Amino acid sequence: MKEFFIVAISIMIFIVIFQISKASEYVSVLKGEEKTRRQNNKINAFMLIAFLVIGLWGAWYCNDLYYGKTLFPQGSASLEGEKIDLMLYITIGVTGVVFVITQILLFWFSFKYQEKDGRKAFFFPHNNKLELLWTTVPAIFLTVLVVFGLKYWFKITSDAPKDAVVVEVTGHQFAWEFRYPGKDNVLGKKNYKLSNNPSGNILGVDFEDPESWDDIHTTEMHIPVGKPVKLVIGAQDVIHDVGLPHFRMKMDAVPGIPTTMWFTPIYTTEEMKKRTGNPNFVYEISCDQMCGKGHFSMRGIIVVESEESYKKWLADQKPEYFTFFPDKDPNKQAPAAADTTGKLQASLLPASK
């Protein structure tokens, strides 16, 4: 907060000085004081150089101050996310170099070619070679960057590997619901007309579909490390967005239009606690699309664990079908027979006097 105030005050001081100098210049021009105007012009040229130096220093300082608080030092927690990080670094590198060069040239030219006695402005209205150069070169660089982006986008939205873990993610104001297929590895059908919170069928699962009988409904996502995970994404009310910042993934959740993406986690939750030095670290699923007044609270937890732990957790889960139809649960024990032995013995004892 202290650094923010220093920067804000510096900007305010610069604006005040700039406005005073401009006002002084206008007054001088109106009075016919040409010499004063030229002096002010020279001052402005030096201020542009000062602004260039301070601006570049400020950009470096902010990066040095806040880089450690970003997700970059942690690295991507998914195999596909590492490629996305690489793409971002390349983009920042290319655009950063161009930014520095153009800004230095802009401010230096403003200083070097300031108004001076005997200097006449040179008008350069048109040059086909230069226009072709500064149009073609940026177009080529931007095309390469776009191709990189499309390549990685098509990969994470293409068909997932056959051995991928399938998790259905459903967003609603303001929470996430997760559903796993059972042993058949097929998610049962859903019908929005069956969505009924009072009855508990939040997802609107069609339990007349036999493929839904072994599906598991949870409010916390568990996934195994080192194995592809396919997310089948949807929404029930408004547009939400599945944001997985640690995995560098993001996908819209649209009502009535399922979307998919897949990734491969490479660090368990416990490993990330060590990497980040934060014993309370958790993977988060956030909503990255404004979806209402409770948008800020739409947050889910993802647990990345070993495949053995994941299978154990999955085996401990009870299919949602048995929650609504407990009499169909094969693991449910029959009610214990009434114990009449005690009553019979008590009736045989003599009455107390």
C-alpha positions in Angstrom: 0.0 0.0 0.0 2.9 2.4 0.8 4.4 1.9 -2.7 1.0 2.5 -4.3 0.7 5.9 -2.5 4.2 6.9 -3.5 3.5 6.1 -7.2 0.1 7.9 -7.0 1.7 11.0 -5.4 4.5 11.1 -8.0 1.9 11.0 -10.8 -0.1 13.7 -9.2 3.0 15.9 -8.8 3.9 15.3 -12.5 0.4 16.2 -13.6 0.4 19.4 -11.6 3.8 20.5 -12.9 2.7 19.7 -16.4 -0.5 21.7 -16.2 1.3 24.7 -14.6 3.9 24.6 -17.4 1.2 24.4 -20.1 -0.8 27.2 -18.6 2.4 29.3 -18.4 3.1 28.6 -22.0 -0.4 29.6 -23.1 -0.1 32.9 -21.2 3.3 33.6 -22.7 2.0 33.0 -26.2 -1.0 35.3 -25.7 1.4 38.0 -24.4 3.6 37.5 -27.5 6.5 36.2 -25.4 8.0 33.8 -28.0 11.2 33.3 -26.0 9.3 32.0 -23.0 7.4 29.6 -25.1 10.6 28.2 -26.5 12.0 27.8 -23.1 9.0 25.9 -21.9 9.2 23.8 -25.0 12.8 22.9 -24.0 11.6 22.1 -20.5 9.0 19.8 -21.8 11.6 18.0 -23.9 13.7 17.3 -20.8 10.6 16.2 -18.9 9.8 13.7 -21.6 13.2 12.1 -21.1 12.7 12.1 -17.3 9.3 10.5 -17.8 10.9 7.8 -20.0 13.5 7.0 -17.4 11.1 7.0 -14.4 8.5 5.0 -16.4 10.9 2.2 -17.3 12.3 2.1 -13.8 8.8 2.0 -12.4 7.9 -0.9 -14.7 11.0 -2.8 -13.6 10.4 -2.0 -9.9 6.8 -3.2 -10.0 7.8 -6.4 -11.7 10.5 -7.0 -9.1 8.1 -6.2 -6.3 5.1 -8.2 -7.3 6.5 -11.1 -9.5 6.9 -13.3 -6.4 3.2 -12.9 -5.6 2.0 -14.2 -8.9 1.5 -17.8 -9.9 4.6 -17.8 -12.2 7.2 -18.8 -9.6 5.1 -21.8 -8.6 5.1 -23.1 -12.2 2.1 -24.7 -13.9 0.5 -27.6 -12.1 -0.5 -29.3 -15.3 1.5 -30.7 -18.2 -0.5 -28.7 -20.8 -0.2 -25.6 -18.7 3.6 -25.6 -19.0 3.2 -25.1 -22.8 0.8 -22.3 -22.1 3.3 -20.6 -19.8 5.9 -21.0 -22.5 3.6 -19.3 -25.0 2.9 -16.5 -22.5 6.7 -16.0 -21.9 7.3 -15.8 -25.6 4.4 -13.3 -26.0 5.7 -11.1 -23.2 9.3 -11.3 -24.5 8.3 -10.2 -28.1 5.9 -7.5 -27.1 8.2 -6.4 -24.2 11.2 -5.8 -26.5 9.0 -4.0 -29.0 7.5 -1.8 -26.2 10.9 -0.8 -24.8 12.4 0.0 -28.3 9.3 2.0 -29.4 9.1 4.0 -26.2 12.7 4.9 -26.1 12.6 6.0 -29.8 9.4 8.0 -29.2 10.7 10.0 -26.2 14.2 10.3 -27.6 12.9 11.7 -30.9 10.7 14.1 -29.0 13.8 15.4 -27.2 16.2 15.3 -30.1 14.0 17.0 -32.6 12.5 19.7 -30.4 12.0 23.1 -31.9 15.2 25.1 -32.5 16.1 28.2 -34.4 17.0 27.5 -38.0 15.5 24.0 -37.9 12.7 23.4 -40.4 10.3 20.5 -40.1 10.7 17.8 -42.7 7.4 16.4 -44.0 7.5 12.7 -45.0 4.0 11.9 -46.1 4.4 8.6 -47.8 6.8 5.7 -48.4 5.6 2.4 -49.7 8.6 0.4 -48.5 8.4 1.7 -44.9 4.6 1.1 -44.8 5.0 -2.4 -46.1 7.7 -3.1 -43.5 5.9 -1.8 -40.4 2.7 -3.6 -41.6 4.2 -6.9 -42.6 6.6 -7.5 -39.8 4.1 -7.0 -36.9 1.5 -9.1 -38.9 4.0 -12.0 -39.2 4.8 -11.9 -35.5 1.2 -11.7 -34.5 0.3 -14.6 -36.8 3.0 -16.7 -35.2 1.6 -15.9 -31.7 -1.9 -16.7 -32.8 -0.9 -20.0 -34.3 0.8 -20.9 -31.0 -2.4 -20.1 -29.1 -4.6 -22.0 -31.5 -2.3 -25.0 -31.3 -2.6 -25.3 -27.5 -6.3 -24.4 -27.6 -7.1 -27.2 -30.0 -5.1 -29.6 -27.9 -6.9 -29.0 -24.6 -10.3 -28.9 -26.3 -9.7 -31.9 -28.5 -10.7 -35.5 -27.6 -9.1 -36.5 -24.4 -7.0 -39.7 -24.1 -9.1 -42.8 -23.7 -7.9 -43.5 -20.2 -8.8 -40.0 -19.0 -10.8 -39.5 -15.7 -14.1 -38.0 -16.6 -15.6 -35.3 -14.2 -18.7 -33.4 -15.0 -18.6 -29.8 -13.6 -21.9 -27.9 -13.2 -22.1 -24.3 -12.2 -25.0 -22.5 -10.6 -25.4 -19.4 -8.5 -23.2 -19.6 -6.5 -21.5 -23.0 -6.3 -20.0 -25.9 -8.2 -21.3 -29.4 -8.4 -19.2 -32.4 -9.5 -20.4 -35.8 -10.9 -18.3 -38.9 -11.6 -19.4 -41.8 -13.8 -19.4 -45.2 -12.0 -17.9 -48.5 -13.1 -19.4 -48.2 -16.6 -17.4 -44.9 -17.1 -20.5 -43.3 -18.6 -22.4 -40.4 -17.2 -26.2 -40.9 -17.0 -28.6 -38.5 -18.7 -29.8 -35.2 -17.2 -33.0 -33.3 -17.8 -33.3 -29.7 -16.6 -37.0 -30.3 -15.9 -36.0 -32.7 -13.1 -33.8 -30.1 -11.3 -35.5 -29.8 -8.0 -33.6 -28.4 -5.0 -36.2 -29.3 -2.4 -36.1 -33.0 -3.4 -32.3 -32.9 -3.5 -31.9 -33.7 -7.2 -29.9 -30.5 -7.8 -28.4 -31.7 -11.1 -31.6 -32.9 -12.6 -30.3 -36.5 -13.1 -32.7 -38.8 -15.0 -32.7 -41.8 -12.7 -34.8 -43.8 -15.2 -31.6 -44.0 -17.2 -29.7 -47.1 -15.9 -26.4 -45.5 -16.7 -27.0 -42.9 -13.9 -27.5 -45.5 -11.2 -23.8 -45.7 -10.4 -22.9 -42.0 -10.9 -21.4 -40.1 -7.9 -22.3 -36.5 -7.0 -19.9 -34.5 -4.8 -19.2 -30.9 -4.0 -15.4 -31.4 -4.0 -13.3 -32.5 -6.9 -10.8 -35.3 -6.5 -8.4 -36.2 -9.4 -5.3 -38.4 -9.6 -1.9 -37.0 -10.4 -0.2 -37.9 -13.6 -3.4 -39.0 -15.4 -5.4 -37.0 -17.9 -8.6 -35.5 -16.6 -11.5 -34.6 -18.9 -14.0 -32.0 -17.7 -17.5 -31.9 -19.1 -18.7 -28.4 -18.2 -22.2 -26.9 -18.0 -24.3 -24.4 -16.2 -27.9 -24.3 -14.9 -28.8 -20.6 -14.8 -26.5 -18.0 -16.2 -23.1 -18.2 -17.9 -20.3 -19.1 -15.5 -16.6 -19.9 -16.2 -14.5 -22.6 -14.9 -11.2 -21.0 -13.9 -8.3 -23.3 -12.9 -5.4 -20.8 -12.5 -2.9 -23.2 -11.1 -3.4 -25.5 -14.1 -3.6 -22.5 -16.5 -7.0 -23.7 -17.8 -10.2 -21.7 -18.4 -13.5 -22.6 -20.0 -17.0 -21.1 -20.2 -19.9 -22.9 -18.5 -22.9 -22.2 -20.7 -26.5 -23.3 -20.0 -27.6 -25.9 -22.5 -24.3 -26.1 -24.3 -21.8 -28.5 -22.7 -18.1 -27.6 -23.2 -15.1 -29.8 -22.6 -11.4 -29.5 -21.9 -8.7 -31.8 -20.5 -5.4 -31.5 -18.7 -2.9 -33.7 -16.8 -2.0 -32.6 -13.2 1.6 -33.1 -12.4 1.7 -32.1 -8.7 -0.4 -33.4 -5.8 -1.9 -31.0 -3.3 0.7 -32.0 -0.8 3.6 -31.4 -3.2 2.2 -27.9 -4.0 2.1 -27.1 -0.3 5.9 -27.7 -0.3 6.5 -25.9 -3.5 4.6 -22.8 -2.4 5.7 -23.0 1.3 2.1 -22.6 2.2 0.8 -25.4 4.5 -2.8 -24.3 3.8 -2.5 -24.4 0.0 -5.4 -25.8 -2.0 -6.2 -26.0 -5.7 -9.1 -23.8 -6.5 -11.8 -23.7 -9.1 -13.1 -20.2 -9.5 -15.8 -18.6 -11.5 -14.1 -16.2 -14.0 -17.3 -14.7 -15.4 -19.4 -12.2 -13.5 -22.6 -14.1 -12.6 -24.4 -12.1 -10.0 -24.0 -10.5 -6.6 -22.5 -13.7 -5.0 -19.9 -14.2 -7.8 -17.0 -13.5 -5.4 -18.0 -16.5 -3.3 -18.3 -19.0 -6.1 -15.3 -21.1 -5.3 -14.6 -24.9 -5.3 -11.8 -27.1 -4.0 -9.8 -29.5 -6.0 -7.8 -32.3 -4.4 -5.0 -33.8 -6.5 -3.7 -37.0 -5.0 -2.0 -40.2 -5.9 -4.0 -42.7 -8.0 -4.2 -45.1 -5.1 -5.7 -42.4 -2.8 -8.0 -41.3 -5.6 -9.3 -44.9 -6.1 -9.8 -45.3 -2.4 -11.7 -42.0 -2.2 -13.9 -43.0 -5.2 -14.6 -46.4 -3.7 -15.8 -44.7 -0.5 -18.4 -42.6 -2.3 -22.0 -43.7 -2.5 -23.9 -43.4 -5.8 -26.5 -40.7 -5.7 -29.1 -43.1 -6.9 -29.1 -44.9 -3.6 -29.6 -41.7 -1.7 -33.0 -41.2 -3.4 -33.8 -45.0 -3.5 -32.2 -46.5 -0.4 -34.2 -49.7 -0.8 -32.2 -50.4 -4.0 -28.9 -50.2 -2.2 -27.4 -53.7 -2.1 -25.1 -52.8 0.8 -27.9 -51.7 3.0 -28.4 -54.0 6.0 -31.8 -55.4 6.8 -33.3 -54.0 10.0 -32.3 -56.1 13.0 -35.0 -58.5 14.3 -36.7 -57.3 17.5 -35.0 -58.8 20.7 -37.9 -60.4 22.7 -35.6 -62.5 24.8 -35.2 -59.9 27.5 -38.9 -59.3 27.7 -39.5 -63.1 28.0 -37.0 -63.4 30.9 -38.5 -60.4 32.7 -42.0 -61.9 32.5 -40.7 -65.1 34.2 -39.2 -63.3 37.2 -41.4 -63.0 40.4 -43.0 -59.7 41.0 -41.2 -57.5 43.6 -42.9 -56.9 46.9 
